[in-house]
């Protein structure tokens, strides 16, 4: 999945580079369709940057949150996330079995 995403980002960046060099050279393209694609690409990049910023803030505040909550709350959080992780793992196994069509 990550390689596909990196390939898509590389393809979009290459397209953007070609488009910007064509615009700088004064060439005309398909018009509105290319501008909409450019706007969507910029929106995706901005969304990724926003998520990265929020993640950075959470990581920088982790020490303060750790000191703020008590030992019992930390134990409860660990248990809840452990159960959630186990549920996701079981669901992944069921999805794999269903997709393999072993029992159908």
Order of alpha helices (4+ residues) and beta strands (2+ residues): alpha-alpha-alpha-alpha
